[in-house]
Amino acid sequence: MKAKWVWKNGENNENTWLCFVKKISLDTAPCSCVAKIATDSKYWLYINGKCVVFEGGLKRGPSKNETYYDEVDISEFLTAGENTIAALVWYFGKNGFSHLSSGMGGFLFEADVNGISICSDNTWKVIKHPSYVDADENDDKANFRLSESNIYFDASKDLGKWYAHDYDISEWENADIICHAGEGAYGGLCKRIIPQLKDYGLKDYINSADYEGFTATDETVLKMKLPYNAQITPYLKITAPPGKRIGIKSDTYDDLEWETKSIMAVYYTGDGTQEYESLGWINGEEIYYTVPAGVTIHSLKYRETGYDTEFAGCFECDDEFLNKLWQKSLRTLYITMRDNFMDCPDRERTQWWGDVNVEMQMMMYCLDEKALLLYQKGVDTMAGWAEDNGYMLTVVPSVTANFELPFQNLAGIWGFWYYYEYTGDRSVPERAYEASKRYLLSYDMNPDGLVIHRQGSWDWPDWGDNSDIAPMENAWYYMALKSCKSMAELLGYDADIVLYNERMMSIAANYNRVFWKNGYYYDNTTNGKPDDRANALAVLSGLADKSRYDEILKVLKTAENSSPYMEKYVLDAICEMGYIDAAMERIKRRYREMVDYDYSTLWEYWSKDGTLNHAWSGGPLITMSKYIAGIRPIDTAYKTFEIKPHMCGLKHIKCAVPSVKGMILLDIEKTAERVKMSVTIPENTIAEVYLPLVNNMPPETCEHEFTVTDGYAKFIFSAGNYEL
């Protein structure tokens, strides 16, 4: 790239906002023009007074030494004659669990317009936005896990519409050149692969009309209601005297467990009628405006933004508890997607790999293909931040050297192959393989043929008590080895397969000998009883023989040590053993309080002590679509797949699964006398479709051939719509 990184020298403090403007003259409007834009840390792009990109840029790159750049088609916004290109740039100026600061604010722009090269350089005009002022020292700061800061905006110092075409910038300074593209603290440039944010526009709160024309006579907290937990930027239009302070925060601002704070905004009023939108996003179901006396409200609104994907899948049945839980799982997944998959949108916004692995599995059943790109970006980061010494970091980006939670890393390696099985996308194995191999081979084996315990930075197998570490760790390691072996076979690394086989054979030969005791898998727990997680992973890894399933089920029906994170794997194990009714019973028992609670998202723990926004709790979404509706691939990328509904006492199930081959649809109704079922099979696929039998009797009349097996009539269908 020809462009240069530009900034204003001396303006590198935390939470700095700069305005950049470039005026260009064109003979004709361009037919096409794609701009390349990079920042540390975020930007808002305006052309001829119109907002073209709302919150562009990504937290820094897929490795320690790279920065993402956006490609934005700006052709429709340019006209013949003079044009004004403007950008508001927010420099975080600090690290966080999801961002490694370059240490230097920066802005880079390059576009070719009708043969004219427009590049950021010292001809661009710049000013520090005077309205973004220092924090009130009496306020709590956003917690250290967040790279974003609270935003303080003083309207009395506002520049007005500085990005408009006719705004006078003659007194602004020229930008300072920091370095050439690809150089300096920003490092190399890497193209953004995920879409720009989806902007839903300004909307009224549910109760906005209640406060139109309201004038505060005393300081008043207005609790504005959102329709669901959303990522939003709050807006106000008011009349006020100057110097009044309006605070804006959400119901997720206070983290009582860790005694930390999320992001808030403060607006200091100008004189008269004014409007303002705070650009730092927050989330929640209620937004609190603290309005002082003398302020009149004309309008309170919000702008929802979020990852640009569609809610493509669905699960509906005649049990409202399950419907509500599926929707809460979906909403929680969506609120934990933005620049990256994250654990929660309030406390951390961090890409913990255990969370990502569950979120990836969930998205296969409910989101469109654009969601796959966020996982691919995560894998890029996971591989790019892996250390040469074999450390695979659990939090990426990471500002902590060698931060590693081995159980989450092993789950992530297992997930790389899971993703390939659902999508047929070789790019993830290709990106992840070398880092995965180095990590697995950095483990050592015990003389007893099992893996030596690896504590990592924090000995964390899961939240909750009574974790049985050794059988869990060996099962996870075995699952990761199988994944890496499959990736090696796919990619042609035949020499590596011997290494994986040796270790897999060693664990398989010794796992049952060491851990199978008295009818369950056990090594050591605080309460001296078998752990549901250890026994579930024995099943999912394939180390548990099917002859032991009945005994393992007794453990999984009674032990409830798992947090909502590992509950997903416990439910998977119960279903894989064929006891789907038991999985349904466990879901209703363990999720009852979470579902009944009047909130649209799921919790970090079984209690409300943690955040209320953790998608790792959404495993039942998978259970319902994959096992109760029974839709899952048999061959890679749904070349052959199965529709095998397990009614679990339900009378009606409707399910849509957005496979990479197209939408798979199921609609089934069951009465005491008959079952009616319709399915849609996408092009270039073969489906094994199972129609549940009534009283174990096969269909009396049917135009399609079938075989009877285990209480089902089994059909083989190619693409099309079928009524049974």
C-alpha positions in Angstrom: 0.0 0.0 0.0 1.1 3.6 -0.7 -0.7 5.1 2.2 1.0 6.3 5.3 -0.1 5.9 8.9 -1.1 9.4 10.2 -1.9 10.8 13.6 -1.4 14.0 15.6 1.8 13.9 17.5 1.5 14.0 21.3 -2.1 12.6 21.3 -1.6 9.1 22.5 -3.3 9.1 25.9 -6.0 6.6 26.8 -9.4 7.2 25.2 -8.3 9.8 22.5 -10.6 10.9 19.7 -9.3 12.6 16.5 -11.1 14.0 13.5 -9.5 13.6 10.0 -10.7 15.3 6.8 -9.6 15.1 3.2 -11.2 17.1 0.3 -10.9 15.8 -3.2 -12.2 17.0 -6.6 -13.5 14.5 -9.2 -14.4 15.1 -12.8 -17.0 12.3 -12.7 -18.5 10.1 -10.1 -16.7 6.7 -10.0 -18.2 3.5 -11.1 -16.3 1.6 -8.5 -14.0 2.6 -5.6 -12.9 0.3 -2.8 -11.1 2.0 0.1 -8.7 0.3 2.4 -8.9 1.6 5.9 -7.0 0.7 9.1 -6.9 2.1 12.6 -5.8 1.6 16.1 -8.5 1.3 17.3 -12.0 2.2 15.8 -13.3 4.6 13.2 -16.5 6.2 11.9 -16.3 7.1 8.2 -18.3 10.0 6.6 -18.4 11.0 3.0 -20.1 14.2 2.0 -21.7 14.4 5.4 -23.2 10.9 5.3 -22.1 8.1 7.7 -20.8 5.3 5.5 -19.3 3.1 8.2 -20.6 3.0 11.7 -17.8 1.7 13.9 -15.3 0.3 11.5 -12.0 -1.4 12.3 -11.3 -4.5 14.4 -9.4 -4.9 17.6 -5.8 -5.6 16.6 -4.7 -8.4 14.4 -4.4 -12.2 14.0 -0.9 -12.0 15.5 1.0 -9.8 17.8 2.6 -7.8 14.9 -0.4 -7.2 12.6 -3.3 -4.8 12.3 -6.6 -5.6 10.4 -7.7 -3.3 7.6 -11.2 -2.9 6.1 -12.2 -2.8 2.5 -15.2 -0.5 2.0 -16.9 0.3 -1.3 -17.4 4.1 -1.2 -18.3 4.6 -4.9 -22.0 5.4 -4.4 -21.1 8.2 -1.9 -18.7 10.1 -4.2 -19.9 12.6 -6.8 -18.6 14.7 -9.6 -17.0 17.9 -8.1 -15.6 18.4 -4.7 -16.0 15.6 -2.1 -15.3 15.5 1.6 -13.9 12.3 3.2 -13.9 12.4 7.0 -13.2 9.9 9.8 -13.6 10.0 13.5 -11.0 7.8 15.1 -11.1 6.4 18.6 -7.8 5.3 20.0 -8.3 3.0 23.0 -4.8 3.6 24.3 -4.8 0.6 26.6 -4.7 -3.2 26.4 -7.6 -5.5 27.4 -8.3 -9.2 27.3 -9.4 -8.8 23.7 -7.0 -6.2 22.4 -3.3 -5.5 22.3 -2.6 -1.8 21.8 0.1 -0.8 19.4 1.0 2.0 21.8 0.3 4.6 19.1 -3.0 5.9 17.7 -3.1 5.7 14.0 -5.3 6.1 10.9 -4.6 4.7 7.4 -6.7 5.3 4.2 -6.1 4.3 0.6 -8.4 4.4 -2.4 -8.0 4.7 -6.2 -10.7 7.0 -7.6 -10.8 7.3 -11.4 -7.1 6.8 -11.5 -6.5 9.3 -8.7 -4.7 7.8 -5.7 -6.1 9.1 -2.4 -3.8 8.1 0.5 -3.5 9.2 4.1 -0.6 11.6 4.4 0.3 15.0 5.7 -2.2 16.7 3.4 -5.1 15.4 5.5 -6.4 17.8 8.1 -6.7 16.7 11.8 -8.0 18.0 15.1 -8.4 16.4 18.5 -12.1 16.4 19.1 -12.5 18.8 22.0 -15.8 17.4 23.3 -14.3 14.1 24.3 -13.0 15.2 27.7 -11.2 13.5 30.6 -13.0 11.2 33.0 -14.4 12.4 36.2 -11.9 11.2 38.9 -14.8 10.4 41.2 -16.2 7.8 38.8 -15.2 4.2 38.6 -13.2 3.2 35.6 -14.2 0.4 33.3 -12.5 -2.8 34.5 -9.1 -3.8 33.4 -10.3 -6.6 31.2 -11.9 -4.1 28.8 -9.8 -2.2 26.3 -12.6 0.4 25.9 -13.1 3.2 28.4 -16.0 5.2 29.7 -16.8 8.1 27.3 -17.3 11.7 28.5 -18.7 14.2 26.0 -18.9 17.9 26.7 -21.5 19.4 24.3 -20.3 23.0 25.1 -17.1 22.2 23.2 -18.7 20.4 20.3 -17.4 21.0 16.8 -20.9 20.5 15.3 -21.1 18.7 12.0 -17.4 18.9 11.3 -17.7 16.1 8.7 -20.1 18.1 6.5 -19.1 19.2 3.1 -19.3 22.9 3.9 -17.5 22.8 7.3 -14.5 25.2 7.5 -11.3 23.2 8.4 -8.8 25.8 7.2 -7.5 26.3 10.8 -7.0 22.6 11.4 -3.5 21.3 11.4 -2.0 18.9 8.9 -1.8 15.3 10.0 1.6 14.0 11.2 3.1 11.0 9.3 3.9 8.2 11.6 5.3 5.6 9.3 4.6 3.8 6.0 1.9 1.1 5.7 3.2 -2.2 7.0 5.8 -0.6 9.3 6.1 0.7 12.8 4.2 -0.3 15.9 1.1 -1.3 13.8 3.0 -4.1 12.0 1.8 -5.9 8.9 -1.7 -5.4 7.5 -4.2 -8.2 7.3 -7.5 -8.0 5.5 -10.6 -8.2 7.6 -12.6 -11.3 6.7 -15.8 -10.7 8.7 -18.5 -8.3 7.5 -19.0 -4.8 8.8 -21.4 -4.4 11.7 -25.1 -4.6 11.0 -26.7 -1.3 11.9 -30.4 -1.6 12.8 -30.8 2.2 12.9 -32.2 4.4 15.7 -35.2 2.9 17.5 -37.5 3.9 20.3 -37.2 2.1 23.6 -40.3 0.2 24.6 -41.2 3.0 26.9 -39.8 6.0 25.0 -43.2 7.6 24.7 -43.6 7.7 28.5 -40.9 10.3 28.7 -41.5 12.6 25.7 -41.8 16.1 27.1 -40.7 15.0 30.6 -38.9 17.7 32.6 -36.9 16.6 35.6 -37.5 18.6 38.8 -35.0 16.5 40.8 -32.3 14.2 39.6 -34.2 11.2 38.1 -33.1 7.9 36.8 -35.1 6.9 33.7 -35.1 3.2 33.1 -35.5 2.7 29.4 -36.6 -0.8 28.3 -35.1 -2.7 25.4 -37.0 -5.6 23.8 -34.2 -8.0 24.6 -30.5 -8.0 25.6 -28.8 -6.1 22.8 -25.6 -4.3 21.9 -26.6 -0.6 21.6 -25.4 2.9 21.5 -27.7 5.3 23.5 -29.2 8.5 22.0 -30.9 11.5 23.5 -32.5 14.7 22.3 -33.1 17.2 25.1 -33.4 20.9 26.0 -31.2 21.9 28.9 -29.1 24.7 30.4 -25.4 24.3 30.0 -23.2 22.2 32.3 -25.7 19.5 33.4 -24.4 16.0 33.7 -26.4 13.1 32.3 -25.1 9.6 33.1 -25.9 6.6 30.9 -25.3 3.0 31.8 -27.0 -0.4 31.5 -28.4 -3.0 33.8 -25.2 -5.0 33.2 -22.9 -2.2 34.4 -22.2 -3.5 37.9 -20.5 -6.9 38.2 -21.3 -7.8 41.7 -19.3 -11.0 41.8 -16.0 -9.4 40.8 -16.9 -5.9 42.1 -15.9 -4.4 38.7 -17.7 -2.1 36.2 -18.5 -2.3 32.5 -18.7 0.7 30.2 -20.8 3.9 30.8 -21.2 7.3 29.2 -21.4 10.8 30.6 -22.9 13.7 28.6 -22.4 17.3 29.8 -25.1 19.5 28.3 -24.7 22.5 26.1 -27.2 25.3 26.0 -30.6 24.8 24.4 -32.0 22.0 22.3 -29.3 19.3 21.5 -29.0 15.7 20.5 -26.2 13.2 21.1 -25.4 9.5 20.5 -22.7 7.9 22.6 -20.5 5.8 20.3 -19.1 3.3 22.8 -21.5 0.3 22.7 -23.0 -1.2 25.8 -25.5 -4.0 26.4 -28.4 -5.0 28.5 -32.2 -5.0 28.7 -32.5 -1.7 30.4 -30.6 1.5 29.8 -30.5 4.0 32.7 -30.3 7.7 32.0 -29.6 9.8 35.1 -31.2 13.1 34.3 -30.6 16.2 36.5 -33.2 18.8 37.4 -33.9 21.3 34.6 -33.5 18.9 31.7 -36.5 18.4 29.3 -36.6 15.1 27.3 -37.7 15.3 23.7 -36.6 11.8 22.7 -34.6 8.9 24.1 -33.6 6.2 21.5 -31.0 3.5 20.9 -29.1 2.2 17.9 -28.7 -1.6 17.9 -25.6 -2.9 16.2 -24.2 -6.4 16.0 -22.5 -9.0 14.0 -24.0 -9.2 10.5 -25.7 -12.6 10.4 -29.2 -13.8 10.1 -31.1 -16.0 12.5 -31.6 -18.7 9.9 -32.4 -21.8 12.0 -35.3 -22.5 14.3 -36.7 -25.0 16.7 -40.4 -24.9 17.8 -42.5 -27.5 19.6 -45.5 -27.8 21.8 -43.4 -27.4 24.9 -43.1 -23.7 25.7 -40.2 -24.3 28.1 -38.1 -25.7 25.3 -39.1 -23.0 22.9 -38.1 -20.3 25.4 -34.8 -22.0 26.1 -33.9 -22.3 22.4 -34.6 -18.6 21.9 -32.7 -17.6 25.0 -29.7 -19.7 23.7 -29.9 -18.0 20.3 -30.1 -14.5 21.8 -27.2 -15.2 24.1 -25.1 -16.5 21.2 -25.8 -13.3 19.2 -25.0 -10.9 22.1 -21.5 -12.6 22.4 -20.6 -11.9 18.8 -18.9 -8.7 17.5 -15.2 -8.3 16.6 -14.8 -11.8 17.9 -16.7 -14.5 19.8 -16.6 -13.5 23.4 -17.4 -14.9 26.8 -19.6 -12.0 27.7 -20.3 -8.5 26.3 -20.2 -6.6 29.6 -17.3 -7.8 31.9 -14.7 -8.9 29.4 -15.6 -9.2 25.7 -12.9 -11.8 25.6 -12.3 -14.7 23.2 -11.8 -17.6 25.6 -11.4 -20.7 23.5 -13.7 -22.9 25.6 -16.5 -20.4 25.0 -15.7 -20.1 21.3 -15.8 -23.9 20.8 -19.4 -24.1 22.2 -20.5 -21.0 20.3 -19.1 -22.5 17.0 -21.2 -25.6 17.6 -24.3 -23.6 18.3 -24.0 -21.4 15.2 -24.2 -24.5 13.0 -27.8 -24.8 14.0 -29.1 -21.3 14.0 -27.1 -18.7 12.0 -26.3 -18.2 8.3 -23.0 -18.7 6.6 -21.6 -15.3 7.5 -21.3 -16.5 11.1 -18.7 -19.1 9.9 -16.3 -16.2 9.1 -16.2 -15.2 12.8 -15.0 -18.6 13.8 -12.4 -18.6 10.9 -11.1 -15.3 12.2 -10.9 -16.8 15.7 -8.9 -19.7 14.3 -6.5 -17.3 12.5 -5.9 -15.5 15.8 -5.5 -18.8 17.7 -2.9 -20.0 15.3 -1.3 -16.6 14.9 -0.7 -16.1 18.6 0.5 -19.7 19.3 4.0 -19.6 20.7 6.9 -21.4 19.1 7.5 -23.3 22.4 4.2 -25.2 21.9 2.0 -22.9 24.1 -1.4 -22.4 22.5 -2.9 -19.4 24.2 -6.4 -19.7 25.6 -7.2 -16.0 25.4 -6.3 -14.4 22.1 -5.3 -11.7 21.7 -3.5 -11.9 25.0 -1.4 -9.5 26.9 -0.3 -12.2 29.3 2.6 -14.3 28.2 1.8 -18.0 27.7 -1.6 -17.7 29.2 -3.0 -21.3 28.9 -6.0 -23.3 30.2 -5.2 -26.7 28.8 -8.7 -28.2 29.0 -10.0 -25.3 26.9 -7.2 -25.6 24.4 -7.8 -29.3 24.0 -11.5 -28.7 23.5 -10.6 -26.1 20.8 -8.4 -28.6 18.9 -11.2 -31.1 19.0 -13.5 -28.4 17.7 -11.3 -27.7 14.6 -12.3 -31.1 13.1 -15.9 -30.8 14.3 -16.1 -27.6 12.3 -14.7 -29.3 9.2 -17.2 -32.2 9.5 -20.1 -29.7 9.4 -18.7 -27.4 6.7 -16.1 -29.2 4.6 -14.1 -26.1 4.8 -10.4 -27.1 4.6 -9.2 -23.6 5.6 -9.7 -24.2 9.3 -7.6 -27.4 9.5 -5.0 -25.8 7.3 -4.7 -22.7 9.6 -4.9 -24.7 12.8 -2.9 -27.8 12.2 0.7 -26.8 12.9 -0.2 -25.0 16.1 -2.4 -27.9 17.2 0.4 -30.4 16.5 3.0 -28.4 18.4 0.7 -28.1 21.4 -0.3 -31.8 21.6 3.3 -33.0 21.2 4.4 -30.6 24.0 2.6 -32.9 26.4 4.4 -35.7 28.2 3.2 -39.2 29.0 3.3 -41.0 32.3 4.9 -44.5 32.6 1.3 -45.8 33.1 0.6 -44.8 29.5 -1.6 -41.8 30.3 -0.9 -38.1 29.9 0.9 -36.2 32.6 -1.3 -33.5 34.1 -0.7 -30.1 32.7 -1.9 -27.3 35.0 -1.3 -24.4 32.7 -1.7 -20.8 34.0 -4.7 -21.8 36.1 -5.8 -25.3 36.9 -9.3 -25.0 35.5 -11.3 -27.9 34.1 -14.7 -26.2 34.6 -16.5 -24.0 37.2 -18.0 -26.0 40.0 -16.8 -28.5 42.5 -15.7 -32.1 42.4 -13.9 -32.1 39.1 -12.3 -35.5 38.4 -9.2 -34.1 36.6 -7.3 -37.1 35.4 -10.1 -38.9 33.4 -11.3 -35.6 32.0 -7.9 -34.5 30.9 -7.0 -37.9 29.2 -10.4 -37.9 27.4 -9.9 -34.3 26.2 -6.4 -35.1 25.1 -7.6 -38.3 23.3 -10.3 -36.3 21.5 -7.8 -33.7 20.5 -5.4 -36.4 19.2 -8.2 -37.8 17.1 -9.0 -34.4 15.6 -5.3 -33.8 14.8 -5.0 -37.2 13.3 -8.0 -36.5 11.0 -6.5 -33.1 10.0 -3.2 -34.8 9.2 -5.0 -37.4 7.0 -6.9 -34.6 5.2 -3.9 -32.5 4.6 -1.4 -35.3 3.7 0.8 -35.1 6.8 1.2 -38.9 6.8 4.4 -39.0 8.8 2.6 -37.3 11.8 -0.1 -39.9 12.0 2.3 -42.4 13.6 2.8 -40.0 16.5 -0.9 -39.6 17.1 -1.6 -43.3 16.8 1.0 -44.2 19.4 -0.4 -41.8 22.0 -4.0 -42.8 21.2 -3.3 -46.5 21.5 -1.5 -45.8 24.8 -4.4 -44.0 26.3 -7.0 -46.4 24.9 -5.0 -49.4 26.4 -4.8 -47.9 29.9 -7.8 -45.5 30.4 -10.3 -48.2 31.4 -7.7 -50.1 33.5 -6.9 -47.1 35.5 -10.2 -45.2 35.8 -13.1 -47.7 35.5 -14.1 -48.5 39.1 -17.3 -49.9 40.7 -19.4 -49.2 37.6 -18.2 -45.7 36.7 -15.1 -43.7 35.7 -13.3 -42.3 38.7 -9.9 -41.1 39.9 -10.3 -38.4 42.6 -12.9 -35.9 43.6 -13.5 -33.8 46.7 -16.7 -35.5 47.6 -15.5 -39.0 46.8 -18.2 -39.5 44.2 -18.1 -40.0 40.4 -18.1 -36.8 38.3 -20.7 -36.3 35.5 -18.1 -34.5 33.4 -15.5 -37.2 33.5 -18.0 -39.9 32.6 -19.5 -37.8 29.8 -16.1 -37.2 28.2 -15.3 -40.9 28.5 -18.4 -41.5 26.3 -17.7 -38.6 23.8 -14.1 -39.6 23.4 -15.1 -43.2 22.5 -13.0 -44.6 25.4 -16.1 -45.9 27.1 -17.4 -49.2 25.7 -21.1 -49.3 24.8 -21.5 -52.2 27.2 -20.9 -49.7 30.1 -23.5 -47.1 28.9 -26.3 -48.2 31.3 -24.0 -47.8 34.3 -22.7 -44.5 33.1 -26.2 -43.2 32.6 -26.8 -43.7 36.3 -24.0 -41.2 37.0 -25.3 -38.7 34.5 -28.8 -38.9 35.9 -27.6 -38.1 39.5 -24.3 -36.2 39.4 -24.7 -32.5 38.8 -21.2 -31.0 39.1 -20.9 -29.4 35.7 -21.3 -25.7 35.2 -23.4 -24.5 32.2 -20.2 -24.7 30.1 -19.6 -28.4 30.6 -23.3 -29.2 30.8 -23.3 -29.1 27.0 -20.9 -32.1 26.9 -22.9 -34.0 29.5 -26.1 -33.6 27.4 -24.2 -34.6 24.3 -23.0 -37.8 26.0 -26.4 -38.8 27.2 -27.8 -38.3 23.7 -24.9 -40.1 22.0 -25.6 -43.1 24.3 -29.2 -43.0 23.0 -31.0 -41.8 26.1 -32.5 -38.6 24.7 -35.5 -38.7 27.1 -33.0 -38.6 30.0 -31.3 -35.6 28.4 -34.7 -33.8 28.2 -35.3 -34.5 31.8 -31.9 -33.1 32.8 -32.4 -30.0 30.7 -35.7 -29.3 32.4 -34.3 -29.8 35.9 -31.1 -27.8 35.5 -32.3 -25.0 33.3 -35.6 -24.4 35.1 -34.6 -21.3 37.1 -32.7 -19.8 34.1 -35.7 -20.2 31.7 -38.2 -18.9 34.2 -36.2 -15.8 35.0 -37.4 -12.7 33.2 -34.4 -12.1 31.1 -33.7 -12.8 27.4 -30.2 -14.4 27.8 -28.5 -17.2 29.8 -26.2 -17.0 32.8 -22.6 -17.8 33.3 -23.4 -20.0 36.3 -26.5 -21.8 37.5 -27.0 -18.9 39.9 -27.2 -15.2 38.9 -23.9 -14.5 40.6 -21.9 -14.1 37.4 -22.9 -12.4 34.2 -26.3 -12.9 32.6 -24.8 -13.1 29.1 -22.8 -16.3 28.6 -23.4 -18.3 25.4 -21.5 -21.3 26.8 -24.7 -22.0 28.5 -26.6 -22.6 25.2 -25.8 -26.3 24.8 -29.6 -27.2 24.9 -30.0 -25.4 21.5 -27.8 -28.1 20.0 -29.6 -30.8 22.0 -32.9 -29.8 20.6 -31.9 -29.4 16.9 -29.3 -32.1 16.7 -30.8 -34.9 18.9 -34.5 -34.1 19.5 -35.2 -33.0 16.0 -32.4 -35.3 15.1 -30.8 -33.4 12.2 -27.0 -33.9 11.9 -24.4 -34.7 9.2 -23.3 -38.3 8.5 -20.7 -37.4 5.9 -18.6 -34.2 5.7 -20.6 -31.1 4.9 -24.0 -32.8 4.9 -23.2 -34.8 1.8 -25.2 -37.5 3.6 -27.2 -36.5 6.7 -29.8 -37.8 9.1 -33.2 -36.6 10.2 -34.2 -38.8 13.1 -36.6 -37.1 15.4 -36.9 -38.3 19.0 -40.2 -37.0 20.2 -39.5 -37.1 24.0 -43.3 -37.0 24.6 -43.7 -34.0 22.3 -46.6 -33.8 19.9 -45.2 -31.4 17.4 -41.6 -30.4 16.3 -40.7 -27.8 13.6 -37.0 -27.4 12.9 -34.9 -25.6 10.4 -31.1 -26.2 10.1 -29.0 -23.9 7.8 -26.5 -26.4 6.5 -23.7 -25.5 4.1 -25.7 -27.3 1.4 -28.9 -25.4 2.0 -31.8 -25.3 4.5 -33.0 -28.5 6.0 -36.6 -28.5 7.2 -38.5 -30.8 9.4 -42.2 -30.6 10.5 -43.6 -33.5 12.4 -46.9 -34.0 14.3 -47.6 -37.1 16.4 -50.9 -38.3 17.8 -51.9 -41.6 19.4 -53.1 -42.9 16.0 -50.6 -41.5 13.5 -47.5 -39.5 12.7 -47.4 -36.9 10.0 -44.0 -35.7 8.8 -42.7 -33.4 6.1 -39.0 -32.8 5.2 -37.1 -30.6 2.8 -33.8 -32.0 1.5 -31.3 -29.6 -0.2 -29.6 -30.1 -3.5 -26.6 -32.4 -3.8 -27.4 -34.3 -0.6 -28.7 -37.6 0.5 -30.9 -37.9 3.6 -31.6 -40.8 5.9 -35.1 -39.9 7.1 -36.6 -41.8 10.1 -40.4 -41.7 10.6 -41.4 -42.7 14.2 -43.7 -45.6 14.2 -47.0 -45.6 16.2 -47.3 -48.8 18.3 -44.3 -50.1 16.4 -46.5 -50.5 13.3 -45.1 -49.6 9.8 -47.0 -47.2 7.5 -49.8 -49.0 5.9 -49.7 -47.0 2.6 -46.6 -45.2 1.5 -45.4 -44.3 -2.0 -41.7 -44.4 -0.9 -39.6 -47.5 -0.1 -38.6 -47.9 3.5 -37.1 -50.4 6.0 -38.2 -50.8 9.6 -35.5 -50.4 12.2 -35.7 -49.7 16.0 -39.1 -48.1 16.1 -38.7 -46.1 12.8 -39.5 -46.4 9.1 -36.2 -45.5 7.4 -36.3 -43.7 4.0 -33.4 -42.7 1.7 -34.2 -39.4 0.0 -32.4 -37.2 -2.5 -33.1 -33.5 -2.9 -36.7 -32.4 -2.7 -39.8 -32.0 -0.5 -41.4 -35.1 1.0 -44.7 -35.7 2.9 -44.9 -38.9 5.0 
